[in-house]
Amino acid sequence: MDKNIFAAIALALHEYQGNNVHDKEPGFICIKPRHTLWNAKFLSMTQKPLRK
């Protein structure tokens, strides 16, 4: 058999046993708002032309 199959099975069993946990606090969402300029309207809108 292919060694990659054994590696995939071992990794799946490792994660199934709970060894791939990012947060130790179940039920808590840890998202903090970050203000970025990706949706800033002043950067995406063109200026109104001046009439003379």
WONORPE-V685513 format. One line per field, one symbol per residue. phi: phi as a letter, one per 20 degrees, with the letter a starting at -180 (. if undefined). A space follows every 50 residues. Layout:
phi->???
//
This chain:
phi->.ffffffffffffffffnedeededfndddddfcecefcfffeeeefffe ed
//
